């Protein structure tokens, strides 16, 4: 059986958010600043139009804010950059990619289908629930 890599949550941890909040400076009432940015680093977002949704097998009319889309993609590496600083153990590496092929499905719909024939809990409920 082929090994399938585990999905990793790429969102900022609470510790990373607290560190980023320090850049905001003190609030007017002297309270500690609270991070108010995105939960995920810049550049992880992709935008799919109706055309790309249709090509990847998803009906855009069935998608709602908060739904989870399950996708697999191929991406062509367009740039690799390494930046090492004196005293660092290794280089910071940045890889830029262009998504070239995408397959996806509406997890919310899949979960509803599972609910109808399962114990009432969809896969996301089982994972996070």
Helices and strands as residue ranges (DSSP letters): H 14-21, G 22-24, H 50-55, G 60-62, E 69-83, E 92-106, H 107-117, H 123-128
